[in-house]
Amino acid sequence: MAFTVNFYKFSKRENSTKRPSGNGNEFSCNIKMPSGVLNPTIEISTTTNMTQYNYCKIAHFQNRYYFVNDWVSDHGLWIAHLKVDVLATYKTEILNSSQYVLRSASKSNHSIPDSVYPITTDRTVSSKYVENPIKLASGTKIDYVLGVLNFDNTANSKINGVQYLVLTESQMRDFINSMLTQDYYGLDPILVGLGFNSSLLHALINPAQYITESFVLPHSSMGSINISSPKVGPWELPQVPACKAIADGYAYNVTVFDGTDFTIPSHPQTQDHGVYMNSSPYSHHVLHAGPFGDIPLDFVPSDTQATIKYKIYMDFKGNCQLVLLDNDLNVLATSYANASVPIPIVATSDKSMQGISAIGSEVKNGITSFGMSLADSWGRMTNALVDMIPTIDSSGLNAGVLSINQNWYLTSEFYKVGGNIVEGGGMASAKVGAPLCETVLLSTLSNFTQCDSQVDISLDAYESEISQVRSMMTSGFFIED
């Protein structure tokens, strides 16, 4: 049986839809019996050296395209062993189908991580300064805040029964001096008359026991009211001039500190591989933010040069909330810390009044008891004084303001990926493509394409051809003209 075969000198990939142009060179051939359609063997009687041809088209076999596997010369006959090229043969049907495409060289989703390129241990680290909005300027005067129990009835001057006095550094010195020198009960002359130093009184009666809290607040821009005569417990402190107190309405208010926006640097290989390189495990970012500690920022949007806005909300006790936001003011993360600095509170036990009563009892006994000598009475009075020496309890630390005065900075760590990039502008190699993961009409794509395993295609072909087409589409093939 004789029929016409068009032969070509043609260069193409095995897994490509590329077809030769033109009619090639026509030869009259006979099929060598027995022979199949998919892998036929044909004979040509010609003096032409047929080894120059590696590809052909047989119109008689429904316009199928074939690779020439081998040529055999036999006594003036050329025998060709052919193999059907299913991608070229069914190119039109393939390109007219819509498939779920996993990878493509002509279209991709740059936000999908690409595991084709292995991550390496080669890394780069960078660091940049970030403004600390609560950092104190050089020479800034800090305020002392004392939470005290007292009998002050100034309107709106207490929060839950505690008055929060706001003292400057000089007022704080006057406050301490007043507690250590003031004659609270008018007992100094009595003690001196008995031969005791008046300083003993201040070891027995200590107003500090009425102080519930004591701390330094670097930013005391809260609303406050005037206190003409500060009081601690049942005593006034006349040596302390008028000061401020935090009004009860400000217990629910906060001061807001706005930080200067900062950007998250982009991974050096983003332009070649896509914005997914800005995410973990390729990129890691940590914001070192003073009292808030180290805050990982791997959760930020993976856009190139992502901008972070941030605010700090601080209440009258220095409790702070750090809020990180994106460009659209969506909250990305929050962190909590305290910017106040505790200072020691020293208080005595409640033996003082017991001791004073004991002294009075011994004085009375020394005068009225005829059976007790003055020396005995004096000894008992001395013992009473010794017994009432208070136990000193202290809390708090002489801490500094280092935690809020630290410089903030952002550290970024980038891990490189291996592999050569053929096309720039964020497009992956034309040989392996990049992730796409969407349903696409294949005629809109070009070059390397890989479809999902559930390829849906109908062909007027043999079952083995359909299986071969599906297999090549799922393993990856090239859409070429």
C-alpha positions as CSV (number, residue, x, y, z in Angstrom):
1,M,0.0,0.0,0.0
2,A,1.6,3.3,-1.1
3,F,0.9,6.7,0.4
4,T,2.6,10.1,0.7
5,V,4.8,11.0,3.7
6,N,6.1,14.5,4.3
7,F,9.6,14.4,5.9
8,Y,11.4,17.2,7.7
9,K,14.7,18.2,9.2
10,F,13.2,19.5,12.5
11,S,14.6,20.4,15.9
12,K,12.2,20.2,18.8
13,R,11.8,18.9,22.3
14,E,10.1,15.5,22.8
15,N,7.6,17.1,25.2
16,S,6.6,20.1,23.0
17,T,3.6,21.0,20.9
18,K,5.9,22.5,18.3
19,R,5.0,21.5,14.7
20,P,7.2,22.0,11.5
21,S,6.2,24.6,9.0
22,G,5.6,24.0,5.3
23,N,5.2,20.7,3.5
24,G,8.8,19.4,3.9
25,N,9.9,16.9,1.3
26,E,7.3,14.4,0.0
27,F,8.2,10.8,-0.6
28,S,6.0,7.9,-1.7
29,C,6.2,5.2,0.9
30,N,4.9,1.7,1.6
31,I,3.9,0.4,5.0
32,K,5.9,-2.6,6.1
33,M,3.5,-5.3,7.1
34,P,2.5,-6.0,9.8
35,S,2.6,-2.4,11.3
36,G,0.6,-0.3,13.7
37,V,-0.5,3.3,13.5
38,L,1.2,4.6,16.6
39,N,4.6,3.1,15.8
40,P,4.6,2.2,12.1
41,T,7.5,1.0,10.0
42,I,7.6,2.3,6.4
43,E,9.7,1.6,3.3
44,I,11.0,4.1,0.8
45,S,12.7,3.2,-2.5
46,T,15.0,6.1,-3.2
47,T,18.6,7.0,-3.7
48,T,18.3,10.0,-1.4
49,N,20.2,9.7,1.9
50,M,17.1,9.6,4.2
51,T,19.2,9.8,7.4
52,Q,19.0,13.6,7.1
53,Y,15.3,13.5,8.1
54,N,14.2,13.0,11.7
55,Y,10.5,14.0,11.6
56,C,7.5,13.4,9.4
57,K,3.8,13.8,8.9
58,I,1.5,11.1,7.5
59,A,-1.8,12.5,6.2
60,H,-3.1,9.0,5.6
61,F,-3.0,8.4,9.4
62,Q,-5.3,11.3,10.3
63,N,-2.5,13.8,10.0
64,R,-0.4,12.4,12.7
65,Y,3.1,13.6,13.4
66,Y,6.0,11.2,14.0
67,F,9.5,11.1,15.3
68,V,11.9,9.0,13.3
69,N,13.4,6.6,15.8
70,D,15.8,5.0,13.3
71,W,16.7,4.5,9.6
72,V,17.7,1.1,8.2
73,S,19.1,0.8,4.7
74,D,18.4,-2.5,2.9
75,H,19.4,-3.2,-0.7
76,G,18.1,0.2,-2.1
77,L,15.3,0.5,0.4
78,W,15.2,2.9,3.3
79,I,13.2,1.6,6.2
80,A,12.0,4.1,8.9
81,H,10.9,3.2,12.4
82,L,8.4,5.9,13.6
83,K,6.9,6.9,16.9
84,V,3.8,9.1,17.1
85,D,4.3,12.7,18.5
86,V,1.0,13.1,20.4
87,L,1.6,16.7,21.6
88,A,2.1,17.9,18.0
89,T,-0.7,15.7,16.6
90,Y,-3.3,16.9,19.2
91,K,-1.9,20.4,19.6
92,T,-5.1,22.2,18.6
93,E,-7.2,20.2,21.1
94,I,-4.7,20.6,23.9
95,L,-4.4,24.4,23.5
96,N,-8.2,24.8,23.3
97,S,-8.7,23.1,26.7
98,S,-8.8,24.8,30.0
99,Q,-6.7,23.1,32.7
100,Y,-5.7,23.7,36.3
101,V,-2.1,24.8,35.8
102,L,0.4,24.2,38.6
103,R,3.4,25.8,37.0
104,S,3.9,28.1,34.0
105,A,6.8,30.0,32.5
106,S,4.6,32.7,31.0
107,K,2.2,33.4,33.9
108,S,2.7,32.9,37.6
109,N,1.6,33.9,41.1
110,H,4.6,35.4,42.8
111,S,3.2,35.0,46.3
112,I,3.2,31.2,46.2
113,P,6.4,29.7,47.6
114,D,8.4,27.8,45.0
115,S,9.9,24.6,46.5
116,V,11.7,23.8,43.2
117,Y,14.6,26.1,44.3
118,P,16.3,24.7,47.4
119,I,16.9,27.0,50.3
120,T,20.6,27.2,51.2
121,T,22.5,28.0,54.4
122,D,24.0,31.0,52.7
123,R,22.5,34.1,54.4
124,T,22.8,37.8,54.8
125,V,22.0,39.9,57.8
126,S,21.1,43.6,58.0
127,S,20.2,46.0,60.7
128,K,18.4,49.4,60.7
129,Y,17.5,52.0,63.4
130,V,13.9,52.4,64.4
131,E,12.6,55.4,66.3
132,N,11.8,54.7,70.0
133,P,8.9,57.1,70.6
134,I,9.1,56.9,74.4
135,K,12.8,57.5,74.6
136,L,13.7,60.4,76.9
137,A,15.5,63.4,75.4
138,S,18.8,64.3,77.0
139,G,18.2,66.4,80.1
140,T,14.5,65.4,80.5
141,K,13.2,65.8,84.0
142,I,11.3,62.8,85.3
143,D,8.4,62.9,87.7
144,Y,7.9,60.8,90.9
145,V,4.4,59.3,91.5
146,L,3.4,58.2,95.0
147,G,0.2,56.4,95.7
148,V,-0.8,57.4,99.2
149,L,-3.6,56.8,101.7
150,N,-4.7,60.0,103.4
151,F,-7.6,62.1,104.5
152,D,-7.4,64.6,101.7
153,N,-10.9,65.4,100.5
154,T,-9.9,67.5,97.5
155,A,-12.6,66.9,94.8
156,N,-11.7,64.2,92.2
157,S,-8.2,63.8,93.7
158,K,-8.4,60.0,94.4
159,I,-8.6,56.9,92.3
160,N,-10.3,54.1,94.2
161,G,-9.4,55.8,97.5
162,V,-5.7,56.3,96.7
163,Q,-4.3,59.7,95.9
164,Y,-1.5,59.7,93.3
165,L,0.8,62.6,94.0
166,V,3.0,63.8,91.1
167,L,6.2,65.3,92.5
168,T,9.2,66.8,90.8
169,E,12.7,65.8,91.9
170,S,13.0,68.7,94.3
171,Q,9.5,68.1,95.7
172,M,10.5,64.4,96.2
173,R,13.5,65.5,98.2
174,D,11.3,67.8,100.3
175,F,8.9,64.9,100.8
176,I,11.6,62.6,102.1
177,N,13.0,65.3,104.3
178,S,9.6,66.0,105.8
179,M,9.1,62.3,106.7
180,L,12.4,62.2,108.4
181,T,12.3,65.4,110.4
182,Q,8.7,66.4,111.1
183,D,7.5,66.1,114.7
184,Y,4.2,64.3,114.0
185,Y,2.8,64.0,117.5
186,G,4.7,66.8,119.3
187,L,6.7,64.1,121.1
188,D,10.1,65.4,120.2
189,P,10.4,67.6,123.4
190,I,9.2,64.7,125.6
191,L,11.8,62.3,124.1
192,V,14.6,64.9,124.5
193,G,13.4,65.5,128.1
194,L,13.7,61.8,128.8
195,G,17.2,61.7,127.4
196,F,16.5,60.3,123.9
197,N,17.3,61.8,120.6
198,S,14.3,63.1,118.8
199,S,15.3,61.1,115.7
200,L,14.1,58.0,117.6
201,L,10.6,59.2,116.9
202,H,11.1,58.7,113.1
203,A,12.2,55.1,113.6
204,L,8.9,54.5,115.4
205,I,6.5,56.4,113.3
206,N,7.0,56.2,109.5
207,P,4.4,57.7,107.1
208,A,5.9,55.4,104.4
209,Q,3.6,52.7,105.6
210,Y,0.7,54.7,104.0
211,I,2.4,54.7,100.6
212,T,0.9,52.0,98.4
213,E,2.9,52.6,95.3
214,S,6.1,54.5,94.4
215,F,7.5,54.8,90.9
216,V,9.1,57.1,88.4
217,L,7.0,57.9,85.4
218,P,9.1,59.4,82.6
219,H,6.1,60.7,80.7
220,S,3.6,62.2,83.1
221,S,1.6,64.2,80.6
222,M,-1.7,63.1,82.3
223,G,-4.2,65.6,83.4
224,S,-3.7,66.6,87.0
225,I,-5.2,68.8,89.8
226,N,-3.5,71.1,92.3
227,I,-2.9,69.8,95.8
228,S,-2.1,72.7,98.1
229,S,-0.9,70.6,101.1
230,P,0.1,67.0,100.5
231,K,-1.0,64.5,103.1
232,V,0.2,61.0,103.9
233,G,-1.9,58.9,106.3
234,P,-3.1,61.1,109.1
235,W,-0.3,63.7,108.7
236,E,0.2,66.8,106.6
237,L,3.6,67.5,105.2
238,P,4.0,71.2,105.7
239,Q,7.6,71.1,104.3
240,V,6.3,69.9,100.9
241,P,5.0,72.8,98.8
242,A,1.9,72.5,96.6
243,C,2.1,69.7,94.0
244,K,0.0,67.9,91.5
245,A,-2.2,64.8,91.8
246,I,-3.7,62.7,89.1
247,A,-7.4,63.3,88.8
248,D,-9.7,60.3,89.0
249,G,-11.0,60.8,85.5
250,Y,-7.5,60.2,84.1
251,A,-7.5,56.6,85.4
252,Y,-9.1,55.7,82.1
253,N,-7.2,57.9,79.8
254,V,-4.0,57.2,77.9
255,T,-1.3,59.2,76.2
256,V,-0.5,58.2,72.6
257,F,3.0,58.2,71.2
258,D,3.3,57.9,67.4
259,G,6.4,56.3,66.0
260,T,7.9,57.1,62.7
261,D,6.9,54.6,60.0
262,F,9.6,52.0,59.0
263,T,9.9,49.6,56.1
264,I,10.6,45.9,56.1
265,P,13.5,45.4,53.7
266,S,12.9,43.0,50.8
267,H,14.8,39.8,50.2
268,P,17.6,40.3,47.7
269,Q,16.3,37.6,45.4
270,T,12.7,38.9,45.3
271,Q,13.0,40.3,41.8
272,D,14.1,36.9,40.4
273,H,11.8,34.6,42.3
274,G,8.8,36.5,43.6
275,V,7.5,38.2,46.7
276,Y,7.2,34.9,48.5
277,M,10.9,35.3,49.3
278,N,9.9,38.0,51.8
279,S,8.2,35.4,53.9
280,S,9.5,32.6,56.2
281,P,11.7,30.5,55.9
282,Y,13.5,32.7,53.4
283,S,13.2,35.9,55.4
284,H,13.2,36.6,59.1
285,H,12.7,40.0,60.8
286,V,12.9,40.9,64.5
287,L,12.0,44.3,66.0
288,H,14.1,44.9,69.2
289,A,11.8,47.3,71.0
290,G,13.1,48.1,74.5
291,P,10.7,47.2,77.3
292,F,8.5,45.3,74.8
293,G,11.3,42.8,74.1
294,D,12.1,41.2,70.7
295,I,9.1,41.0,68.4
296,P,9.3,38.7,65.4
297,L,7.8,40.3,62.3
298,D,7.6,37.2,60.0
299,F,3.8,37.7,59.9
300,V,4.0,41.0,58.0
301,P,2.7,41.3,54.4
302,S,5.1,39.9,51.9
303,D,4.9,42.9,49.6
304,T,8.1,44.5,48.6
305,Q,9.2,47.2,51.1
306,A,6.2,46.6,53.5
307,T,5.6,49.7,55.6
308,I,4.9,49.3,59.3
309,K,3.1,52.0,61.4
310,Y,3.2,51.8,65.1
311,K,1.7,53.6,68.2
312,I,2.3,53.3,71.9
313,Y,-0.6,53.8,74.4
314,M,0.5,54.6,78.0
315,D,-1.7,55.0,81.1
316,F,-0.9,57.0,84.2
317,K,1.0,54.1,85.7
318,G,3.3,53.6,82.8
319,N,1.5,50.5,81.5
320,C,2.1,50.5,77.7
321,Q,0.6,48.8,74.7
322,L,2.6,48.7,71.5
323,V,0.5,48.3,68.4
324,L,1.9,47.5,64.9
325,L,-0.2,48.3,61.9
326,D,0.0,48.0,58.1
327,N,-0.5,50.8,55.6
328,D,-4.3,50.3,55.8
329,L,-4.1,50.6,59.6
330,N,-5.0,47.0,60.1
331,V,-3.6,45.7,63.4
332,L,-0.7,43.3,62.8
333,A,0.4,42.7,66.4
334,T,0.3,44.1,69.9
335,S,2.8,43.8,72.8
336,Y,2.6,45.0,76.4
337,A,5.2,46.4,78.8
338,N,5.6,48.8,81.7
339,A,7.6,52.0,81.3
340,S,7.5,53.1,84.9
341,V,10.5,52.5,87.2
342,P,9.7,51.3,90.8
343,I,11.5,53.0,93.7
344,P,11.9,51.7,97.2
345,I,9.1,52.0,99.8
346,V,10.3,51.7,103.4
347,A,7.7,51.2,106.1
348,T,7.7,50.2,109.8
349,S,5.6,47.6,111.6
350,D,2.7,48.9,113.7
351,K,4.7,48.6,117.0
352,S,5.2,52.3,117.3
353,M,1.9,53.3,119.0
354,Q,2.2,50.2,121.2
355,G,5.7,51.3,122.2
356,I,4.5,54.9,123.0
357,S,1.8,53.4,125.2
358,A,4.3,51.2,126.9
359,I,6.5,54.3,127.6
360,G,3.6,56.1,129.2
361,S,2.8,53.1,131.3
362,E,6.3,52.8,132.6
363,V,6.5,56.5,133.4
364,K,3.2,56.2,135.3
365,N,4.5,53.1,137.2
366,G,7.7,54.9,138.1
367,I,5.8,57.7,139.7
368,T,2.9,55.8,141.4
369,S,4.5,52.5,142.3
370,F,6.3,52.9,145.7
371,G,7.6,49.4,145.4
372,M,9.6,50.2,142.3
373,S,12.8,52.2,142.3
374,L,13.3,54.9,139.7
375,A,16.2,52.8,138.2
376,D,13.8,49.8,137.8
377,S,11.2,52.1,136.2
378,W,13.8,53.6,133.9
379,G,15.0,50.1,132.9
380,R,11.5,49.0,132.1
381,M,10.9,52.1,130.0
382,T,14.2,51.4,128.1
383,N,13.1,47.9,127.5
384,A,9.8,49.2,126.2
385,L,11.6,51.5,123.8
386,V,13.8,48.6,122.6
387,D,10.8,46.4,122.1
388,M,9.0,48.9,120.0
389,I,11.9,49.4,117.5
390,P,10.1,48.6,114.3
391,T,10.9,46.0,111.7
392,I,11.7,47.7,108.4
393,D,10.0,46.4,105.3
394,S,11.0,47.6,101.9
395,S,9.9,46.9,98.4
396,G,10.9,48.2,95.0
397,L,14.3,48.7,93.4
398,N,16.5,51.6,92.7
399,A,16.1,50.9,89.0
400,G,17.0,53.2,86.1
401,V,15.2,54.0,82.9
402,L,17.4,51.9,80.6
403,S,14.5,49.8,79.4
404,I,12.6,52.7,77.9
405,N,15.7,54.6,76.8
406,Q,17.1,51.8,74.6
407,N,17.6,52.4,70.9
408,W,15.2,50.3,68.9
409,Y,16.4,48.5,65.8
410,L,15.2,46.0,63.2
411,T,17.3,43.1,62.2
412,S,16.7,41.2,59.0
413,E,18.0,37.8,58.0
414,F,17.8,36.5,54.5
415,Y,18.4,32.9,53.3
416,K,19.3,32.5,49.6
417,V,17.9,29.8,47.3
418,G,19.8,27.9,44.7
419,G,19.2,27.6,41.0
420,N,19.8,29.7,37.9
421,I,17.3,32.3,36.8
422,V,16.9,32.7,33.1
423,E,14.3,35.4,32.9
424,G,14.3,38.5,35.1
425,G,11.5,40.7,36.4
426,G,10.3,38.2,39.0
427,M,9.7,35.4,36.3
428,A,11.2,32.0,37.1
429,S,13.2,29.9,34.6
430,A,11.5,29.2,31.3
431,K,12.6,25.5,31.8
432,V,10.7,24.9,35.0
433,G,8.2,27.7,35.3
434,A,6.9,29.2,38.5
435,P,3.8,28.4,40.6
436,L,0.5,29.5,39.1
437,C,-2.3,27.3,40.6
438,E,-5.3,28.5,38.7
439,T,-7.5,27.3,35.8
440,V,-6.3,28.8,32.5
441,L,-7.0,28.4,28.8
442,L,-3.8,26.8,27.6
443,S,-3.7,28.8,24.4
444,T,-3.0,31.9,26.5
445,L,0.2,30.4,27.8
446,S,3.6,29.7,26.3
447,N,6.7,27.8,27.1
448,F,6.9,25.4,30.1
449,T,3.5,24.4,31.5
450,Q,2.6,21.8,34.1
451,C,-1.0,20.8,34.7
452,D,-2.7,19.2,37.7
453,S,-2.9,15.4,37.8
454,Q,-6.7,15.6,37.1
455,V,-6.2,16.7,33.4
456,D,-9.6,16.9,31.8
457,I,-9.3,16.5,28.0
458,S,-11.3,14.7,25.3
459,L,-9.5,13.5,22.2
460,D,-10.5,11.6,19.1
461,A,-7.5,9.3,19.7
462,Y,-6.5,5.9,20.8
463,E,-6.6,5.2,24.6
464,S,-2.9,4.9,24.7
465,E,-2.5,8.3,23.0
466,I,-4.9,9.9,25.5
467,S,-2.9,8.4,28.4
468,Q,0.3,9.6,26.9
469,V,-1.1,13.2,26.4
470,R,-2.3,13.3,30.0
471,S,1.0,12.0,31.4
472,M,3.0,14.6,29.5
473,M,0.7,17.4,30.5
474,T,1.0,16.5,34.2
475,S,4.7,16.0,34.1
476,G,5.3,19.2,32.3
477,F,5.4,20.1,28.6
478,F,6.3,23.1,26.4
479,I,3.7,25.1,24.5
480,E,5.5,26.2,21.4
481,D,4.6,27.2,17.8
